[in-house]
């Protein structure tokens, strides 16, 4: 009976079939109206196909059931390519209807596990890797270069990792006679005959407590927790330790003043001080850099009559003043002088309403003045520079400063750590720990030997230069290194203001007996170039360094 109904279609019971036929006819008419043409493939896909990478197939342009090429619109929710762009082929530029994302190599956390570099004729795009120090750099403000010599690096390294295709034979077990000769040559500061490795790994330390890690001191409470410290609750023992430390500190300063010691570090639980002899880093006077500092420490130094400057703050202040010449409002308020701020309420008296307006009290004005100074505490910008005779005043200040030693916690009562490349009164000779490993790495032709050398401890600037000189000859001018600096000391690489250009020959002659190799002394005499950063990645190929910071 249903068959006699007018307009009845047998296929009406299957709507999907009717819809499919209609869509098929619509596509057929569209294909006849416009000739078929191929859509251009994106540059990332063409480069990936050329490199042999398998990508996901593109979604169909005509919907789920179609494959016609006439439809120009694609699914905006589909990711056509989730792979990073290959650096072998430059991109063709962003599409018309889809702007190019500025960080297309970064994930949602703005991080990536690979450093991607694209070399283009017009530009260079670099994506940083913040969590791995060996590739964290920015080409705009941190130098990266190739040269025959490394730039001077005044930061203290905690770990070095060298890799090479040749074995580190010099790091093998030494004979007793070789070790004795190396130690004697180091103590007497004589020319090295054999073995070179001994002098490269020796440093001098005070105090020396084998069961306690005495470097680094900043943030070392966790490593010292649970260690035996009999002086923590014994005032008499603390006085003896500080008295002995004061003698060693004074001995080091006297050696520095007479140019028998090139430099040394004072490492406290809150900050680090670098003392450098006259002639190093391009300065004609003894210099001391303190980092990081706080407002309380700087105020105490002023009260003791210590003249110091804040090199990075002075530079930033100049930039603010320049910017305020063309802008109004908050920028001008930041660079207003103290005198102007004190007189900023004089206009109230001229109008006769000074009693009706509640002026801020003296404490509020003082806090506002110190707001910027407090904000830079514990930051690299808080580094303080002391020069000339003021370094001796700084010596006395540090010896008598009660806040130099922690009063509670695992470091309570423990004097600061003194690190020096030469011997001094009360010092203990120590050696950096070196460990060589041979591993098998996969190569195109099978497996090959890859040799690595790990050095741990307080690695000072002279030690880093000595090791690179040693590896330059022992590894036939080919090796790579990862450097891990103690971050609070990286700011010691800033370029300080120089009053006059020093004669290099005169500097070397005056510091001949400081205990450093002539080439190492020549490097430490150069003006620092790394700014607030430090060396993190060094590669030598054919006796040429390629370094990054």
SULCORPE-V265773 format. One line per field, one symbol per residue. burial: 1 if it has 9 or more other ideal C-beta (glycine too) atoms within 8 Angstrom, else 0. A space follows every 50 residues. Layout:
BEGIN
burial->???
END
This chain:
BEGIN
burial->00000000000000000101001000100110000000000111111110 00001000011100010111100000000010001100100000000000 00000100001100110100000001111000111110000100000001 11111111111111010101100100011011101100000100111111 11111110000101111101100100001010010011001101111111 11101100111111111110111111111111100111111111101101 10010101011111011001101100000011011000001000000100 00010000000000100011001001100111111110011011111110 00001100011111111111110101101101010100000000000111 11111011111111111111110110111111111101111111010000 0100001101100111100111111101111111111111000111111
END
